[in-house]
Amino acid sequence: MSPVQASCPACSAPVTFNVSSSIVAICEYCNSALARGDRNLEDLGKVADLTETDSPLDIGLKGTYQNVGFELTGRAQLGHQAGGIWDEWYAAFDDGRWGWIAEAQGRFYVTFQTPLLNPSQLPTYDQLVLGQNVNLPDVARLMVAEKGVATALSAKGEIPYRFEPKSQHQYADLSGQQGLFSTVDYSESPPLVFVGREVPLKELGFPPGVVKEHELRQVKALQLDCPQCRGPLSIQVPDKTERMTCPNCGAFLDVNQGKLQYLNWPKLQPLKPIIPLGKEGDFEGKKMKVLGFVERSVWVENIRYPWQEYLLYHPDAGFHWLLVNKNHWNYVKPLPPGVVIVDKLIGQATFADKTFKIFDCGRAVVDYVSGEFYWKVTIGEMVDATDFIAPPLMLSEEIAANEISWSLGTYLPKEQVEKAFELPAGSLLEPFDIGPTQPYLGASTEVYKYWGVFTLATILLWIFFAITGSNRLVLSKNYVLPKLANATDSTQIIFTDPFELAGRKNLYVVAKSGVDNSWLYVEGDIIDEATGLVQNFAIPIEYYHGVEDGESWSEGSTESTMFISSMPNGKYTLRLEAQWSKWQEDAGLSIEIYQGVARSWHALLVLLLLPIIPIYVAIKKGRFESSRWADSPFNLNSNNDDSE
């Protein structure tokens, strides 16, 4: 369809509607918002000048999303009730659809209006509760992450809805798994539902230069004078900063699109940040600048637990945090709220198929601020905070009046923080106590896996040798030892016939005798006929029994055994020298020698020794975990075993 041209009713300048489905166009000459009517254009009022931001996008840019081309035709800037603005870009798609590309804090969200078969099923704005799950029929089940009031501030180009300057509307942002995102617009009845997801800029098919500009652009600092002390100050991120402190006099200042207003807050005792404001650190390959410093705390049983937070910023990555508590450091980045699944009944949260256990909860209070911030921070500001840990990671939930936010923290050794900021080695203090996300650096749980593997291997090897062992009988002799004439000559010597022994196989000797309340003692020499090598052994056989106090008892046995180490391959003779207690009587003696008999006690000894290291590791790690959970109100150290 050809462009439609008309004259601006406010200034008579020409106004062109290039897209047939556009509802409002902004006059380039007088900034009037002009709505199409049946015959003439309706003047909806003048819009404010656009706030300069670091957006790489512009009207007229063409891109591709999900294999469908589009062109950016309009831009609106909306004000957040807590301060700050965000951009909405309107994209006319080649298939006739309108798409919305919201840009906030370096992230991009693509949504499309999605009609619902039964919109009356949606909760009203007043019925919505933060954290509530809302079922969007034919779409998904999402969580209410934010509800608030948006104000129409400024616009440019062509808009696909009736944009009225300074008008306000209620909205709710919903978040789901895998980056799913939805906005419910309560400006109409029934509400309008927009569904999409967070999308990296490079997936929107813009020219390569746009993506490169987005990755490399730097925000120019705004130089102003403090309204309180007239000292010079610099706003590092003027398009996003809402509150800041004067570095000269410490005054709290409200920042409204670069305009400063003094806030009469109580003067605080200065705290010196460990890392200076304005310093850049290398995180995830990006130079992130320290914009702000906050000290927050929670009170538990009249005990204050403070920690410090550093606000980091990079134009591409947006805002991240660096937290330090008891000199333990954590690098924290935001998460879409809907990607975390929480079960507070059992005290667990799940993210990316990893389970986190609740560690702490309480009301976190802002006690001190310095630098600049992207929200209207106040001293005494409170949020309900809950931390879940799976060292070295921590999931943190913060619930404010109108918004739920989640973040993922990762433990950083102080040496890594020093390296990131190019600080001298040892300049940061050593951590004390055990940090909530501090990883256990002793032997890991892999020890238990190895223990299991070695235990199974030992059992299998013993079974293998027991089955494959030869158990070959190499000698079997039965003797009757004649009674002796007197006790002084109670020894009988016997030589066996020669027998063959294989090399590298142990010997197992079995001696039997029908002793009864008596003993028989045998000493043996296994003699190598070729070399004269002698292997000695001795086997006592004793068996006693009786009745005492009406109870039968017995000890010993009529059979005795022993193992002898392997001997070289060759022919051997066995010499036996026997003595027995009842020398006045004949004594029977049976000797058997086997080769290649498995020794089960070796395997048993190995099985008994193998658990020593895992038990030591378990005890040491248990003490570590007990220290970690000592200050937690959810002290379940007997059941806690963090994943590594």
Secondary structure, DSSP 8 states (H G I E B T S, - for coil): ---EEEE-TTT--EEEE-STT--EEE-TTT-EEEEE-SSSEEEEEE------------TT-EEEETTEEEEEEEEEEEEETTS-EEEEEEEEETTS-EEEEEEETTEEEEEEE---S-GGGS--TTT--TT-EEEETTTEEEEEEEEEEEEEEEEEEEESS---TT-EEEEEEEE-GGGEEEEEETTSSS-EEEEEEE--GGGGT--HHHHHHHHH-----EEEE-TTT--EEEESSTTT--EEE-TTT--EEEEETTEEEEE----------SS-TT-EEEETTEEEEEEEEEEEEEEETTEEEEEEEEEEEETTTEEEEEEEETTEEEEEEEE-GGG-EEETTTTEEEETTEEEEEEEEEEEEEEEEEEEESS---TT-EEEEEEEEETTEEEEEEE-SSBEEEEEEEEE-HHHHHHHTT--TT-S----S--TT----SS-THHHHHHHHHHHHHHHHHHHHHHH---EEEEEEEEEE---SSGGG--EEEE---EEE-TT--EEEEEE---SSEEEEEEEEEEETTT--EEEEEEEEEEEEEEETTEEEEEEESEEEEEE----SEEEEEEEEEEES-TTS-EEEEEEEEES---HHHHHHHHHHTTHHHHHHHHHHHHHHHHHTTT-TT--TTT-----
